[in-house]
Amino acid sequence: MLDAQGFQRCAQAFANRDYAGSAQQALGLMPSGATHELLQVLLISLQRSGQMDLLHHLTPKVLEATAGYPWEDLLLRLTLGRAKPADAAEAAQDDVQRCQAHYYTYWRLLSLQQPEAARRQLDACLAKRADCLEHQLAEIEQRFCRLAPVGSGSSKYHEQVAQLNGRVMQLSQQGRYQEAMVLVVQARDLAQEHLGDDHPEFATSLHNLAALYQSRGDYAAAEPLYQQALDICRKALGEDHPEFAMSLNNLAELYREMGDYGAAEPLYRQAMRIQREALGDDHPEFARIVNNLALLYRQTGN
């Protein structure tokens, strides 16, 4: 059975355009269950990160996984360029399938260097009332298209920064903090110069840098970085966005670690409210914040 939390992290990396990171995570999840959604994330991530040799090597295995599932097989072939967009549009039987057809046509057209036509497909996807992963990913992709239009120079730098930030997180998880510090400074500077200091990816770089300072116990250096990242997310994404909620949680975690429980608790509660409304109370990110608040109460004896 597919690791649900692992797939959530993989999908988040994909949504953030960290295609190298999402490809690596998808490959790691393959043995636990190759769902249609996971296979699509893998294929598109490999295409966008330029890993074409690996893509060609995996294609037979990917198509074998959807044998006997005509719709899923058609969508994978669309992504791979082995089926035409018109084939998927004609075969779609409801709004969910139409949404999916538009979404994967968007990625196919991007791979053919047709950004304007691709953008029309993304808009058509979002016009459908569909409760599916593709619609959720399309909403996030549209946000990034506004901030860094596909095919523009800023889009190129966005992907570079996203890949650096993804690598920083991997190194941090491995305890390789010195290497992570070098890369996060590169990511921060690249984002500030080419994306601007109001871009969410710049906020991610600031957050990663703050987390590294926090791991050293340098709270004085970490706090203003977390605050700056929070302000950027508020302005760029709005106060009802899951990324803003996670910025609140990150700052709250710093305050809890510092022993400033009074400052941490309202931030946790605000983050919980946002995540419940945006993602639902069965989502791993909501559960993560609940666990953090519970830890605070345990530390304070409540």
KOLKE-522717 format. One line per field, with one value per residue: residue in three letters; x, y, z of N, C-alpha, C in turn; residue number from 1. Coordinates in pm, whole numbers, plus 50000, padded with zeros to 5 digits. Atoms other than C-alpha are relative to their C-alpha. Example, Ala and Ser with C-alpha at 12.3 -4.5 7.8 and 13.67 -1.06 7.14 Angstrom:
REM residues 2
res = Ala;Ser
n.x = 50089;49918
n.y = 49881;49881
n.z = 50000;49994
ca.x = 51230;51367
ca.y = 49550;49894
ca.z = 50780;50714
c.x = 50090;49923
c.y = 50120;50109
c.z = 50000;50073
n = 1;2
//
This chain:
REM residues 302
res = Met;Leu;Asp;Ala;Gln;Gly;Phe;Gln;Arg;Cys;Ala;Gln;Ala;Phe;Ala;Asn;Arg;Asp;Tyr;Ala;Gly;Ser;Ala;Gln;Gln;Ala;Leu;Gly;Leu;Met;Pro;Ser;Gly;Ala;Thr;His;Glu;Leu;Leu;Gln;Val;Leu;Leu;Ile;Ser;Leu;Gln;Arg;Ser;Gly;Gln;Met;Asp;Leu;Leu;His;His;Leu;Thr;Pro;Lys;Val;Leu;Glu;Ala;Thr;Ala;Gly;Tyr;Pro;Trp;Glu;Asp;Leu;Leu;Leu;Arg;Leu;Thr;Leu;Gly;Arg;Ala;Lys;Pro;Ala;Asp;Ala;Ala;Glu;Ala;Ala;Gln;Asp;Asp;Val;Gln;Arg;Cys;Gln;Ala;His;Tyr;Tyr;Thr;Tyr;Trp;Arg;Leu;Leu;Ser;Leu;Gln;Gln;Pro;Glu;Ala;Ala;Arg;Arg;Gln;Leu;Asp;Ala;Cys;Leu;Ala;Lys;Arg;Ala;Asp;Cys;Leu;Glu;His;Gln;Leu;Ala;Glu;Ile;Glu;Gln;Arg;Phe;Cys;Arg;Leu;Ala;Pro;Val;Gly;Ser;Gly;Ser;Ser;Lys;Tyr;His;Glu;Gln;Val;Ala;Gln;Leu;Asn;Gly;Arg;Val;Met;Gln;Leu;Ser;Gln;Gln;Gly;Arg;Tyr;Gln;Glu;Ala;Met;Val;Leu;Val;Val;Gln;Ala;Arg;Asp;Leu;Ala;Gln;Glu;His;Leu;Gly;Asp;Asp;His;Pro;Glu;Phe;Ala;Thr;Ser;Leu;His;Asn;Leu;Ala;Ala;Leu;Tyr;Gln;Ser;Arg;Gly;Asp;Tyr;Ala;Ala;Ala;Glu;Pro;Leu;Tyr;Gln;Gln;Ala;Leu;Asp;Ile;Cys;Arg;Lys;Ala;Leu;Gly;Glu;Asp;His;Pro;Glu;Phe;Ala;Met;Ser;Leu;Asn;Asn;Leu;Ala;Glu;Leu;Tyr;Arg;Glu;Met;Gly;Asp;Tyr;Gly;Ala;Ala;Glu;Pro;Leu;Tyr;Arg;Gln;Ala;Met;Arg;Ile;Gln;Arg;Glu;Ala;Leu;Gly;Asp;Asp;His;Pro;Glu;Phe;Ala;Arg;Ile;Val;Asn;Asn;Leu;Ala;Leu;Leu;Tyr;Arg;Gln;Thr;Gly;Asn
n.x = 50084;49922;49982;50078;49926;49890;50051;50031;49874;49958;50089;49968;49878;50040;50078;49905;49910;49874;50022;49897;50036;50122;49964;49927;50094;50091;49927;49993;50133;50047;50017;50113;50126;49989;50129;50000;49953;49856;49932;50004;49904;49867;49971;49989;49881;49883;49997;49969;49863;49907;49946;50068;49953;50072;50140;50014;49976;50113;50128;50070;50050;50111;50116;50043;50074;50138;50065;50130;50070;49992;49992;49870;49899;50008;49941;49855;49952;50005;49883;49881;50006;50042;50141;50027;50095;50138;50043;50042;50119;50113;50028;50043;50143;50059;49916;49872;49914;49969;49899;49875;49952;49943;49880;49885;49972;49918;49861;49952;49972;49878;49885;49987;49965;50118;50050;50129;50102;50003;50070;50144;50043;50004;50122;50114;50000;50051;50141;50083;50027;49949;49932;49893;49866;49957;50056;49924;49867;50017;50017;49868;49922;50047;49940;49861;49998;50016;49878;49886;50064;49930;49928;49928;49873;50024;50038;49876;49936;50085;49970;49866;50009;50078;49913;49904;50069;50026;49873;49972;50083;49944;49876;50035;50054;49886;49908;49885;50042;49906;50029;50130;49986;49942;50101;50115;49959;50009;50143;50052;49948;50054;50142;50016;49956;50072;50143;50046;50013;50139;50035;50005;49878;49907;50045;49954;49856;49985;50041;49896;49886;50039;50001;49861;49958;50070;49937;49877;50035;49984;50137;50000;49986;50111;50132;50037;50015;50134;50097;49999;50064;50142;50055;50003;50110;50127;50025;50000;50093;50121;50002;50077;49924;49927;49860;49998;50020;49876;49909;50041;49955;49855;49967;50046;49904;49884;50036;50013;49865;49941;50071;50097;50124;50107;49993;50017;50133;50095;49955;50044;50146;50032;49957;50095;50125;49979;49980;50126;50089;49941;49962;50078;49934;49936;49879;49878;49948;50083;49960;49867;50015;50067;49898;49911;50072;50008;49868;49992;50078;49929;49887;50049;50078;50146
n.y = 49880;49878;49919;49879;49882;49986;49942;49859;49924;50003;49911;49864;49963;49981;49876;49891;50004;50067;50121;50100;50057;50082;50122;50088;50053;50092;50126;50069;50049;50098;50137;50013;49993;49907;49947;49915;49866;50007;50019;49874;49909;50048;49972;49856;49953;50039;49913;49862;49992;50037;50137;50070;50139;50075;50004;50103;50130;50037;49996;50130;50041;49911;50037;50132;49984;49958;50092;50039;49879;49923;49854;49967;50030;49894;49878;50018;49991;49858;49937;50049;49964;50116;49979;49861;49934;50019;50134;49993;49915;50075;50116;49956;50023;49913;49883;50041;50047;49885;49924;50074;49991;49866;49983;50069;49932;49884;50041;50046;49884;49938;50077;49967;49858;49923;49951;49931;50104;50073;49919;50012;50130;49987;49925;50088;50096;49935;49965;50117;50028;50137;50029;50094;49949;49917;49865;49937;49965;49893;49875;49957;49967;49870;49898;49982;49941;49856;49946;50027;50062;50110;49958;49875;50017;50020;50139;50079;49979;50060;50143;50015;49974;50108;50118;49974;50013;50141;50063;49953;50079;50136;49996;49973;50124;50092;49943;49941;49861;49908;50003;49938;49856;49945;50000;49914;49863;49986;49994;49870;49892;50017;49965;49856;49927;50029;50015;49888;50031;50023;50127;50111;50081;49926;50030;50136;49992;49939;50100;50103;49940;49986;50132;50037;49925;50057;50127;49965;49930;49856;49954;49858;49991;50069;49936;49903;50069;50059;49891;49948;50102;49995;49880;50022;50093;49929;49909;50067;50112;49975;50060;50125;50097;50097;49962;49900;50075;50066;49896;49975;50115;49996;49897;50051;50102;49929;49943;50110;50046;49895;49993;49891;50073;49906;49956;50114;50060;49943;50030;50137;50004;49939;50095;50112;49957;49987;50132;50074;49949;50018;50138;50098;50042;50131;49980;50012;49871;49958;50085;49957;49882;50047;50067;49899;49932;50094;50000;49877;50019;50096;49929;49902;50069;49986
n.z = 50000;50011;49880;50026;49959;50094;50125;49974;50008;50141;50073;49960;50071;50139;50007;49982;50116;49969;50079;49967;49871;50011;50073;49907;49903;50070;50021;49871;49963;50098;49950;49908;50072;50113;50041;50120;49965;49975;50128;50073;49936;50036;50141;50025;49928;50078;50118;49966;49947;50106;49981;50108;50009;49897;50044;50105;49938;49914;50072;50011;49869;49966;50079;49954;49874;50026;50093;49946;49954;50126;49984;49942;50102;50102;49944;49996;50138;50034;49939;50070;50141;50078;50031;50031;49910;50048;49960;49860;49993;50052;49914;49866;49984;49899;49975;49942;50108;50086;49926;50011;50139;50018;49918;50058;50126;49962;49987;50130;50084;49948;50048;50143;50006;50041;49872;50008;50014;49874;49900;50027;49946;49854;49969;50025;49889;49881;50022;49969;49859;49986;49874;50033;49976;50112;49983;49891;50052;50097;49926;49956;50120;50049;49914;50040;50135;49983;49941;50090;50115;50065;50119;49974;49930;49857;49980;49996;49870;49898;49992;49942;49857;49941;49992;49892;49872;49978;49959;49864;49909;49996;49923;49860;49946;49984;49902;50069;49987;50064;50144;50018;49983;50124;50106;49968;50029;50146;50035;49956;50084;50134;49995;49979;50118;50123;49976;49920;49858;49965;50064;49905;49997;49915;49863;49968;49973;49867;49902;49989;49931;49860;49939;49975;49882;49886;49964;49928;49878;50021;50013;50036;50145;50065;49984;50105;50128;49998;50008;50137;50084;49970;50063;50146;50029;49978;50110;50130;50008;49923;49866;49999;50080;49918;49980;49895;49876;49962;49952;49862;49921;49986;49902;49871;49956;49947;49870;49903;49967;49918;49873;50004;50030;50024;50139;50090;50003;50098;50136;50027;50015;50129;50103;49999;50062;50144;50061;49995;50104;50133;50032;49925;49876;50015;50080;49918;49956;49887;49888;49955;49915;49878;49918;49945;49893;49889;49936;49921;49880;49912;49940;49904;49898;50026
ca.x = 50000;50127;50267;50006;50222;50515;50301;50180;50541;50617;50313;50410;50759;50603;50358;50651;50826;51104;51096;51427;51310;50964;51116;51351;51070;50838;51103;51140;50764;50729;50789;50505;50244;50245;49920;49820;49882;50228;50324;50213;50410;50713;50688;50630;50903;51153;51055;51079;51412;51563;51615;51512;51729;51569;51225;51276;51409;51105;50838;50767;50731;50504;50274;50267;50134;49819;49747;49380;49290;49205;49153;49465;49665;49542;49645;49992;50031;49921;50193;50448;50337;50199;49839;49691;49515;49207;49199;49177;48924;48700;48728;48655;48311;48263;48406;48672;48805;48779;48975;49240;49258;49313;49570;49790;49749;49890;50207;50230;50211;50475;50708;50644;50740;50386;50332;50038;49838;49935;49806;49466;49450;49529;49248;49010;49111;49032;48696;48573;48409;48618;48726;49056;49429;49478;49248;49433;49770;49637;49535;49889;50043;49826;49955;50314;50230;50120;50439;50678;50513;50606;50868;50996;51341;51196;51044;51391;51531;51230;51306;51675;51590;51328;51583;51838;51583;51486;51850;51888;51602;51755;52094;51934;51746;52077;52243;52478;52422;52739;52667;52307;52413;52621;52332;52064;52264;52292;51916;51838;52062;51941;51577;51621;51806;51592;51251;51230;51198;50819;50827;50722;51041;51244;51033;51116;51486;51452;51266;51533;51805;51614;51573;51948;52013;51751;51923;52238;52045;52095;51741;51829;51931;51638;51347;51366;51405;51092;50908;51016;50912;50575;50517;50604;50361;50088;50126;50190;49950;49698;49613;49394;49670;49826;50178;50095;49971;50297;50490;50286;50367;50738;50751;50547;50792;51077;50895;50810;51175;51272;51024;50802;50481;50255;50376;50362;50009;49805;50020;49952;49580;49568;49763;49526;49221;49366;49474;49141;48951;49196;49291;49057;49123;49239;49533;49888;49982;49687;49785;50141;50029;49795;50086;50305;50038;49994;50367;50346;50068;50269;50566;50351;50166;49826
ca.y = 50000;50345;50549;50828;51071;51002;51078;51400;51514;51408;51594;51902;51901;51865;52150;52368;52288;52097;51843;51677;51630;51501;51257;51120;51083;50921;50664;50584;50532;50306;49978;50055;50101;50260;50457;50652;50983;50877;50762;51092;51293;51077;51114;51489;51543;51350;51551;51886;51804;51682;51319;51184;50872;50758;50847;50628;50346;50354;50401;50028;49962;50262;50159;49802;49930;50073;49783;49702;50058;50230;50586;50595;50433;50696;50980;50835;50797;51158;51270;51062;51195;50859;50981;51304;51561;51519;51148;51224;51503;51272;50982;51190;51106;51352;51673;51492;51318;51638;51820;51548;51557;51933;51910;51650;51823;52132;51943;51783;52120;52261;51979;52082;52443;52576;52780;52988;52687;52510;52797;52775;52409;52497;52752;52495;52246;52496;52582;52229;52152;51851;51707;51550;51586;51734;52027;52095;52088;52311;52574;52583;52582;52878;53072;53012;53100;53442;53487;53334;53272;52945;53002;53324;53379;53398;53052;52913;53070;52954;52592;52638;52788;52520;52248;52411;52437;52075;51972;52185;51997;51661;51758;51892;51566;51382;51607;51758;52113;52276;52163;52272;52618;52674;52580;52772;53093;53033;52972;53285;53508;53362;53401;53758;53866;53696;53635;53925;53955;53912;53567;53250;53071;53348;53289;52918;53001;53227;52954;52697;52934;53007;52635;52584;52864;52712;52374;52547;52710;53055;53175;53543;53484;53252;53463;53759;53520;53327;53658;53781;53451;53474;53828;53727;53434;53657;53909;53666;53385;53522;53427;53132;52945;52623;52760;53059;52815;52625;52951;53020;52670;52716;53039;52878;52588;52834;53009;52675;52569;52904;52851;53142;52939;53243;53355;53004;52896;53152;53085;52712;52776;53008;52755;52475;52677;52753;52395;52251;52478;52436;52069;51904;51762;51427;51581;51502;51871;51945;51650;51777;52111;51939;51726;52032;52208;51895;51893;52253;52162;51870;52097;52349;52085;52150
ca.z = 50000;49907;50196;50212;50406;50178;49876;50037;50074;49717;49582;49783;49634;49288;49354;49462;49133;49304;49024;49105;49463;49370;49119;49383;49634;49379;49293;49661;49694;49391;49578;49822;49550;49204;49188;48879;49058;49173;48825;48673;48928;48852;48475;48475;48735;48524;48215;48391;48558;48232;48339;48002;48004;48329;48191;47884;48101;48330;48062;47997;48370;48414;48131;48257;48592;48428;48195;48237;48340;48009;48137;48354;48074;47826;48058;48107;47732;47694;47933;47744;47404;47295;47285;47154;47374;47155;47242;47614;47562;47361;47607;47920;48061;48348;48491;48693;48384;48179;48449;48442;48062;48063;48341;48174;47838;48011;48099;47757;47584;47816;47715;47351;47434;47383;47702;47581;47466;47786;47997;47826;47925;48286;48287;48139;48408;48683;48524;48599;48931;49012;49344;49242;49298;48953;49030;49357;49182;48905;49161;49298;48950;48850;49149;49042;48681;48803;49004;48750;48413;48244;47977;48138;48280;48631;48585;48512;48828;49026;48942;49027;49365;49433;49358;49588;49866;49817;49847;50160;50324;50230;50372;50691;50741;50705;50964;50705;50826;50696;50341;50380;50496;50183;49954;50144;50116;49741;49722;49921;49711;49381;49483;49602;49288;49023;49185;49424;49799;49784;49622;49813;49711;49872;50184;50167;50150;50456;50641;50562;50675;50995;51061;51031;51279;51508;51493;51622;51905;51750;51816;51778;51416;51341;51470;51226;50934;51035;51079;50735;50572;50745;50618;50261;50270;50409;50129;49843;49931;50179;50537;50437;50250;50387;50332;50551;50815;50805;50843;51156;51281;51215;51414;51692;51705;51752;52038;52202;52183;52334;52617;52509;52533;52544;52203;52055;52149;51947;51642;51667;51703;51402;51196;51300;51196;50854;50787;50901;50663;50374;50400;50651;50996;50859;50671;50792;50808;51035;51255;51271;51416;51663;51783;51825;52031;52240;52308;52423;52666;52795;52856;53041;53242;53080
c.x = 50087;50003;49933;50076;50120;49955;49962;50125;50049;49917;50028;50127;49969;49927;50091;50103;50141;49997;50105;49965;49878;50028;50070;49905;49904;50067;50009;49868;49950;49981;49877;49865;50003;49860;50014;50056;50151;50077;50001;50099;50142;50035;50021;50124;50127;50012;50049;50141;50104;50060;49938;50044;49926;49852;49979;50019;49878;49868;49932;49941;49880;49874;49947;49912;49854;49931;49869;49920;50003;50016;50136;50112;50003;50067;50153;50059;49995;50122;50128;50003;49960;49850;49980;49906;49855;49947;49948;49874;49876;49960;49946;49848;49934;50098;50134;50095;50035;50107;50136;50057;50063;50132;50121;50031;50086;50147;50058;50038;50122;50124;50026;50031;49885;49932;49864;49885;49987;49920;49848;49945;49991;49875;49876;49988;49934;49854;49906;49981;50036;50076;50105;50134;50043;49948;50075;50138;49991;49984;50136;50085;49958;50059;50144;50011;49984;50130;50121;49947;50086;50064;50077;50131;49980;49958;50123;50067;49917;50033;50138;49996;49925;50085;50104;49934;49965;50125;50038;49922;50054;50126;49972;49949;50110;50101;50123;49980;50094;49977;49868;50009;50055;49892;49884;50035;49996;49855;49941;50043;49944;49854;49982;50036;49907;49848;49941;49977;49855;49951;49998;50126;50111;49964;50045;50149;50026;49962;50107;50124;49970;50005;50142;50056;49935;50065;50131;49970;50015;49862;49992;50013;49878;49870;49968;49984;49863;49893;49992;49932;49849;49934;49989;49884;49865;49966;49984;49887;49868;49999;49915;50073;50077;50146;50013;49983;50128;50106;49966;50051;50151;50044;49959;50097;50126;49970;49986;50137;50072;49937;49901;49864;49883;49997;49969;49855;49905;50042;49960;49850;49956;50037;49905;49871;50014;50011;49872;49908;50055;50018;49913;50076;50056;50130;50125;50055;49918;50040;50135;49989;49932;50102;50096;49934;49988;50132;50019;49923;50067;50117;49956;49913;49850;49942
c.y = 50124;50075;50136;50127;50024;50060;50146;50086;50008;50098;50146;50049;50028;50133;50121;50008;49952;49865;49893;49931;49911;49872;49901;49937;49900;49866;49920;49939;49888;49860;49981;50010;50106;50044;50086;50138;50002;49987;50129;50100;49961;50038;50148;50055;49966;50087;50139;50016;49950;49861;49906;49855;49912;49987;49890;49860;49952;49988;49864;49954;50083;49959;49862;50012;50038;49913;49952;50116;50101;50151;50042;49976;50109;50128;49989;50010;50144;50073;49964;50039;49885;50001;50149;50061;49978;49863;50001;50083;49925;49887;50040;49993;50089;50114;49965;49957;50114;50088;49932;50010;50136;50015;49933;50050;50124;49960;49952;50118;50077;49928;50025;50148;50085;50058;50067;49900;49920;50075;49994;49868;50004;50075;49913;49895;50062;50040;49885;49988;49855;49986;49893;50067;50096;50144;50074;50044;50113;50136;50055;50042;50136;50114;50027;50059;50151;50063;49984;49928;49893;50050;50129;49971;49974;49857;49910;50013;49940;49852;49977;50019;49887;49874;50016;49984;49855;49926;50041;49917;49858;49997;50023;49873;49898;50051;50065;50152;50098;50006;50070;50152;50065;50012;50094;50147;50025;50015;50135;50112;49993;50042;50151;50078;49983;49985;50116;49960;49992;49866;49887;49916;50070;49976;49861;49998;50059;49901;49894;50052;50016;49865;49952;50076;49943;49870;50021;50062;50151;50061;50146;50019;49939;50080;50102;49937;49933;50109;50055;49902;50001;50119;49984;49909;50068;50087;49928;49899;50024;49920;49874;49889;49904;50036;50108;49932;49933;50100;50038;49888;50005;50103;49955;49897;50066;50055;49890;49952;50103;50009;50114;49942;50093;50052;49886;49956;50064;49975;49859;49997;50063;49906;49881;50038;50007;49863;49917;50045;49972;49854;49894;49948;49859;50010;49993;50134;50057;49920;50041;50119;49963;49935;50102;50076;49910;49992;50125;49985;49904;50069;50101;49937;50012;49875
c.z = 50000;50132;49976;50038;49908;49869;50018;49989;49856;49918;50035;49929;49853;49983;50012;49889;50034;49930;50025;50132;49991;49922;50091;50101;49936;49975;50129;50042;49909;50058;50089;49930;49892;49958;49875;50031;50022;49870;49918;50059;49962;49857;49974;50069;49923;49874;50035;50055;49901;50011;49896;49985;50101;49963;49898;50059;50077;49925;49987;50134;50041;49925;50039;50124;49976;49896;50063;50056;49885;50020;50054;49899;49893;50051;50008;49860;49949;50054;49926;49852;49910;49972;49979;50104;49959;50040;50144;50014;49956;50093;50136;50012;50105;50028;50062;49889;49904;50065;49987;49859;49973;50075;49936;49859;50025;50005;49867;49911;50051;49950;49852;49979;49943;50124;49994;49987;50129;50105;49979;50053;50152;50042;49981;50110;50123;49986;50033;50151;50027;50131;49973;50024;49891;50014;50110;49952;49899;50068;50044;49880;49944;50082;49959;49859;50008;50050;49909;49878;49934;49871;50020;50069;50146;50030;50009;50136;50112;50017;50060;50151;50070;50016;50110;50136;50033;50047;50141;50101;50014;50086;50148;50067;50025;50103;49939;49993;49932;49850;49971;50008;49874;49892;50031;49978;49850;49957;50037;49906;49858;49995;50012;49873;49881;50017;50079;50145;50046;49945;50104;50007;50077;50146;50042;50033;50138;50110;50020;50072;50148;50072;50031;50121;50126;50045;50075;50138;49989;49973;49956;49849;49929;50002;49891;49862;49990;49985;49858;49905;50019;49931;49848;49963;50017;49880;49867;49986;50072;50130;50010;49925;50091;50023;50106;50136;50046;50045;50144;50091;50023;50103;50140;50057;50058;50140;50106;50044;50088;50139;50007;49960;49971;49858;49903;49987;49899;49856;49960;49970;49867;49886;49990;49929;49848;49934;50003;49887;49860;49961;50068;50121;49996;49919;50089;50050;50115;50124;50057;50095;50131;50093;50063;50115;50122;50076;50086;50131;50097;50071;50106;50108;49983;49935
n = 1;2;3;4;5;6;7;8;9;10;11;12;13;14;15;16;17;18;19;20;21;22;23;24;25;26;27;28;29;30;31;32;33;34;35;36;37;38;39;40;41;42;43;44;45;46;47;48;49;50;51;52;53;54;55;56;57;58;59;60;61;62;63;64;65;66;67;68;69;70;71;72;73;74;75;76;77;78;79;80;81;82;83;84;85;86;87;88;89;90;91;92;93;94;95;96;97;98;99;100;101;102;103;104;105;106;107;108;109;110;111;112;113;114;115;116;117;118;119;120;121;122;123;124;125;126;127;128;129;130;131;132;133;134;135;136;137;138;139;140;141;142;143;144;145;146;147;148;149;150;151;152;153;154;155;156;157;158;159;160;161;162;163;164;165;166;167;168;169;170;171;172;173;174;175;176;177;178;179;180;181;182;183;184;185;186;187;188;189;190;191;192;193;194;195;196;197;198;199;200;201;202;203;204;205;206;207;208;209;210;211;212;213;214;215;216;217;218;219;220;221;222;223;224;225;226;227;228;229;230;231;232;233;234;235;236;237;238;239;240;241;242;243;244;245;246;247;248;249;250;251;252;253;254;255;256;257;258;259;260;261;262;263;264;265;266;267;268;269;270;271;272;273;274;275;276;277;278;279;280;281;282;283;284;285;286;287;288;289;290;291;292;293;294;295;296;297;298;299;300;301;302
//
